Amino acid sequence: MALLRCDFFSEALSLSTSMSVILPQRTTSQVGLAGASGEEPPPVLYLLHGMSDDATTWVRRTSLERYVAPLGLAVVMPQVHRSYYTDEVYGGRFWTFLSEELPALVHAFFRVSARREDTFVAGLSMGGYGAFKWALREPWRFAAAASLSGALDVAGRTTRRERPEDPRMTERLFGDATVAGTDDDLLHLVAGAGAAGLPTMRAWCGTEDGLLEDNRRFAAACGTAGLPVDLLEGPGEHDWAYWDARIVDVLDWLPL
């Protein structure tokens, strides 16, 4: 398989940015690793990073490359900084970049499937929020969406204490507007969604994770709306030991 760092210019962001990409490769003589690839363009997983991370973090802190090698799966890992995958009020158009520009560039640059049944999205923490927001706002694009330790109640979190390392983050992202009831509020998106046409969705969260209650509120909102979204709880904290184990579960769960 191939691991690529792709540096490119984003028209949506008006700056140069990066993505990491894993592309499948059929191999027979690698020691300790079997690679798989079919004749057709491979399925693709958009894998989103968390708040303090970048386009390289999934590969650096997990064994992702080894996990996907036998699956024949391409993985695209974009870089969006601390944007919450949102068109920031005082900043970049990261939602536009993610939802419009990135897929177009991926299909222009790489040979990957464009079929909905071959397209998936997942992420951790802020990236779990981004994955579910993308799946709920553009359900026609994905067959499945997964969140690991997702920040799934952003509207609730914006009313709590700001992060000391980025004290004006909420203002930068959302300005003076209330997030609740907007398309950046997952609970609002769930309330307005219908089960028909949604991708299959599943969330994982550790029982020692500070975001567990956010995940439970999201799951409860899905239950009220009649959406079949599973929340799987188990021992674990908000750390890479948990995410390294759970990304294997996500890959096993995807309808490849």
PyMOL commands that set and color helices and strands:
alter all, ss='L'
color gray80, all
select helices_A, chain A and resi 57-61+64-71+94-109+116-118+126-137+139-141+154-157+169-174+186-192+212-225+240-253
alter helices_A, ss='H'
color red, helices_A
select strands_A, chain A and resi 2-10+15-23+44-48+74-78+119-124+144-148+200-206+230-234
alter strands_A, ss='S'
color yellow, strands_A
deselect
rebuild
show_as cartoon
